[in-house]
Amino acid sequence: MLHLAAQMMHLAAKTLKINNLKSQQAAAIDSYYYLKKDTIFLAPTGFGKSVVYQIAPLLSTVSISVF
């Protein structure tokens, strides 16, 4: 199994077509997805907040529905 950070990077490159995650993005994903903590991710416009929301379902093996 890939290291968790490597797994995030692989998914970001393959699915979202970005070469690397910013350290703050990786830390937010790690906090809410892997550590299961309530997480607030504040970042300026254009920073890439949507990537944080898009990676979690890709990492999950559970079906996720958004309404």
Secondary structure in CASP SS format (residue, H / E / C, confidence):
PFRMAT SS
TARGET T0000
AUTHOR 0000-0000-0000
METHOD secondary structure of the structure
MODEL  1
M C 1.00
L C 1.00
H C 1.00
L H 1.00
A H 1.00
A H 1.00
Q H 1.00
M H 1.00
M H 1.00
H H 1.00
L H 1.00
A H 1.00
A H 1.00
K H 1.00
T H 1.00
L C 1.00
K C 1.00
I C 1.00
N C 1.00
N C 1.00
L C 1.00
K C 1.00
S H 1.00
Q H 1.00
Q H 1.00
A H 1.00
A H 1.00
A H 1.00
I H 1.00
D H 1.00
S H 1.00
Y H 1.00
Y H 1.00
Y H 1.00
L C 1.00
K C 1.00
K C 1.00
D C 1.00
T C 1.00
I C 1.00
F C 1.00
L C 1.00
A C 1.00
P C 1.00
T C 1.00
G C 1.00
F C 1.00
G C 1.00
K H 1.00
S H 1.00
V H 1.00
V H 1.00
Y H 1.00
Q H 1.00
I H 1.00
A H 1.00
P H 1.00
L H 1.00
L H 1.00
S C 1.00
T C 1.00
V C 1.00
S C 1.00
I C 1.00
S C 1.00
V C 1.00
F C 1.00
END
